[in-house]
Amino acid sequence: MYRLMPPLTALRAFEAAARHLSLTKAAKELHVTAGALSHQIRGLEELLGLKLFERRVRAIALTPAGKMLYLHFWMRQSLMD
């Protein structure tokens, strides 16, 4: 049985948005529109079956699942440094 790997672009979008806690800042960093970034993140959420962000008016916050995924990214990056 094979498991689908999430697209790298979606993982990059998630990591940048989680780090900045801003779709606008993450989109600017990745040179895409905020709408495109949001689309990537929604696709990742659908693929994983998890809600990664709480979307609020002019703000986002990580859900517990989002915090765990971001921590995984952070720990792997720390080990690589």
C-alpha positions as CSV (number, residue, x, y, z in Angstrom):
1,M,0.0,0.0,0.0
2,Y,1.4,3.4,-1.0
3,R,0.7,6.7,0.8
4,L,0.6,9.9,-1.1
5,M,3.3,12.4,-0.3
6,P,2.1,16.0,0.0
7,P,3.3,18.3,-2.7
8,L,6.5,20.1,-1.8
9,T,4.9,23.4,-2.7
10,A,2.1,22.9,-0.2
11,L,4.6,22.0,2.5
12,R,6.6,25.1,1.8
13,A,3.4,27.2,1.9
14,F,2.4,25.7,5.2
15,E,5.9,26.2,6.7
16,A,6.1,29.8,5.7
17,A,2.6,30.6,6.8
18,A,3.1,28.9,10.2
19,R,6.4,30.7,10.7
20,H,5.0,34.1,9.9
21,L,1.4,33.5,11.1
22,S,0.5,35.5,8.1
23,L,-0.6,34.4,4.6
24,T,0.4,37.8,3.2
25,K,3.9,37.7,4.6
26,A,4.4,34.0,3.6
27,A,3.1,34.7,0.1
28,K,5.5,37.6,-0.3
29,E,8.4,35.5,0.8
30,L,7.5,32.7,-1.7
31,H,6.7,35.2,-4.5
32,V,3.1,34.0,-4.9
33,T,-0.3,35.6,-4.2
34,A,-2.0,35.1,-0.8
35,G,-4.9,33.4,-2.6
36,A,-2.5,30.9,-4.2
37,L,-0.8,30.2,-0.9
38,S,-4.2,29.7,0.8
39,H,-5.2,27.3,-2.0
40,Q,-2.0,25.2,-1.4
41,I,-2.7,25.1,2.3
42,R,-6.3,24.0,1.8
43,G,-5.2,21.3,-0.5
44,L,-2.7,20.1,2.1
45,E,-5.4,20.1,4.8
46,E,-7.7,18.0,2.5
47,L,-4.9,15.6,1.7
48,L,-4.0,15.1,5.4
49,G,-7.6,15.2,6.6
50,L,-6.5,17.8,9.2
51,K,-7.3,21.5,9.8
52,L,-3.9,23.2,10.2
53,F,-5.0,26.8,10.7
54,E,-7.8,28.6,12.3
55,R,-8.7,31.4,9.9
56,R,-9.8,34.6,11.5
57,V,-10.5,38.1,10.2
58,R,-7.1,39.4,9.1
59,A,-5.2,36.7,11.1
60,I,-4.5,33.0,11.2
61,A,-3.5,30.8,14.1
62,L,-2.2,27.2,14.2
63,T,-4.5,24.5,15.3
64,P,-3.0,21.8,17.6
65,A,-2.4,19.6,14.5
66,G,-0.8,22.6,12.8
67,K,1.5,23.2,15.8
68,M,2.6,19.5,15.7
69,L,3.4,19.6,12.0
70,Y,5.3,22.9,12.4
71,L,7.2,21.5,15.3
72,H,8.2,18.5,13.1
73,F,9.5,20.9,10.5
74,W,11.4,22.9,13.1
75,M,13.0,19.9,14.7
76,R,14.1,18.4,11.4
77,Q,15.6,21.8,10.4
78,S,17.4,22.0,13.7
79,L,18.9,18.5,13.2
80,M,20.1,19.5,9.7
81,D,22.0,22.6,11.0
